Amino acid sequence: MSDRKAASVIIIGGGVTGLSAAWWLAREGVDVLVIEKGIVGWEASGRNGGGCTHYQSPLFDEEQRLWPQMDELLGYPTEYRRERVIIALTQAQLAQYQDHGDICKGMGYHYDILDAKQTRSLVPLAGDNVVGAVHYRFGGQANPQRTVQAYAWAAQDHGARILQHTAVSSLVMEGGHIKAVETDRGRFDCDHLVLAAGPQTAALLETIGIYLPMAPARAEMIVTEPLPLMAIGGVDGNGLYGRQTLRGNLAYGGGPHEWLEDTPAIGGSTARPSTQLLQNLSKRLVELFPKAAHVRVIRSWAGIIENTPDGRPVIERLREPDNLIVTTMSSVGFGLSPATGHAIRDLVMEGRCSFADIDKLGLDRFSNLPRDWRERQGWVPSGVSAATTTQRNAAIL
């Protein structure tokens, strides 16, 4: 790789959002450099449930259009598989899932309601406790690790550079524009900056006086021994999200998340799994799939995810500095990544998203948010007082 410390577009963050943006830009011939503090996709982007069904996002239509094409477009496998099943263990859950299906139906997407017998036929691991399910004929799931690598290789095929093990410490503004980023390997100059640094996004924005309300949380996933493949790998329910891998493993997460007082230091160590959360996830997975109760958990992962106050992403090219695109996906980055990368490409090259109205994802929607919003929502670690939280928030004003 070249040692040149400059690029037309620098992207901070080598997760799926940053890598997708790099691929979209590089295929247009843009000079792109991705700077990643660790290894690409090492955190949540490569270790999540793999779901590709975000109907509540303005990027949903583009997400659904792109995913079936991604293997061909990237030239590398993502293991994308279409369709998804949401299992209900109570009638109230089934009614709620049907409401969600009706929203999607109003957008032109088809779904079926399954009774208990039909659910067990389609999902052989389900048990007698199932009430029914919603079968989405759209959406789907992909392999996060494969997908991250596919984005990285495809971006490099088009000339993008990826610099790993390089921590960005601050953004450099000169004359009202972002001119460079400071790293532990020195300064890198740029014409445009895409900030897609996950939990570190808010801290980096603070270096130029911009406040992004964000609450870091520790999330965990478990992976079981392999089981016979089901017809549909993407099955959710009982508060869990995940998929069955092509090897047959069940890979699932879904909280409860542990709120953290502060985002870990840039370049700091990753959170480790806990016995308590592993047991909680395992118990609920057995309730969802009683016929998988005999298999062992063979791996688990814990990492830090970012959460905005309303749970929705921020994707915006700021007015000032106007060469900075801020992207934080609030824990839904993987599935939306093909569409998010397209949107970022548009924001960099054209100043606006060409295929969807993303104004509602702007940072200014939080302009009147009380600084003690985390305490009001209960998004603070146990034992952290309201005074401590308020003092921390006030310190970054």
HELIX and SHEET records of a PDB file:
HELIX    1   1 VAL A   16  ALA A   26  1                                  11    
HELIX    2   2 ALA A   44  GLY A   46  5                                   3    
HELIX    3   3 PHE A   60  LEU A   66  1                                   7    
HELIX    4   4 TRP A   67  GLN A   69  5                                   3    
HELIX    5   5 MET A   70  LEU A   74  1                                   5    
HELIX    6   6 GLN A   91  GLY A  106  1                                  16    
HELIX    7   7 ALA A  116  LEU A  122  1                                   7    
HELIX    8   8 PRO A  144  ASP A  157  1                                  14    
HELIX    9   9 GLY A  198  GLN A  200  5                                   3    
HELIX   10  10 THR A  201  GLU A  206  1                                   6    
HELIX   11  11 THR A  275  LEU A  288  1                                  14    
HELIX   12  12 PRO A  290  ALA A  292  5                                   3    
HELIX   13  13 GLY A  333  MET A  349  1                                  17    
HELIX   14  14 ASP A  359  LEU A  361  5                                   3    
HELIX   15  15 LEU A  363  PHE A  366  5                                   4    
HELIX   16  16 TRP A  373  GLN A  377  1                                   5    
HELIX   17  17 ALA A  386  ALA A  395  1                                  10    
SHEET    1   A 6 ARG A 161  LEU A 163  0                                        
SHEET    2   A 6 VAL A  32  ILE A  35  1                                        
SHEET    3   A 6 ALA A   6  ILE A  12  1                                        
SHEET    4   A 6 GLY A 186  LEU A 195  1                                        
SHEET    5   A 6 HIS A 177  THR A 183 -1                                        
SHEET    6   A 6 VAL A 168  GLU A 174 -1                                        
SHEET    1   B 6 ARG A 161  LEU A 163  0                                        
SHEET    2   B 6 VAL A  32  ILE A  35  1                                        
SHEET    3   B 6 ALA A   6  ILE A  12  1                                        
SHEET    4   B 6 GLY A 186  LEU A 195  1                                        
SHEET    5   B 6 LEU A 324  THR A 328  1                                        
SHEET    6   B 6 VAL A 314  ARG A 317 -1                                        
SHEET    1   C 4 TYR A 111  ASP A 115  0                                        
SHEET    2   C 4 GLY A 132  GLN A 141 -1                                        
SHEET    3   C 4 ARG A  81  ALA A  88 -1                                        
SHEET    4   C 4 VAL A 235  GLY A 237  1                                        
SHEET    1   D 4 TYR A 241  GLN A 244  0                                        
SHEET    2   D 4 LEU A 250  GLY A 253 -1                                        
SHEET    3   D 4 ALA A 215  THR A 224 -1                                        
SHEET    4   D 4 GLU A 258  TRP A 259 -1                                        
SHEET    1   E 4 TYR A 241  GLN A 244  0                                        
SHEET    2   E 4 LEU A 250  GLY A 253 -1                                        
SHEET    3   E 4 ALA A 215  THR A 224 -1                                        
SHEET    4   E 4 VAL A 297  ASN A 307 -1                                        
END                                                                             
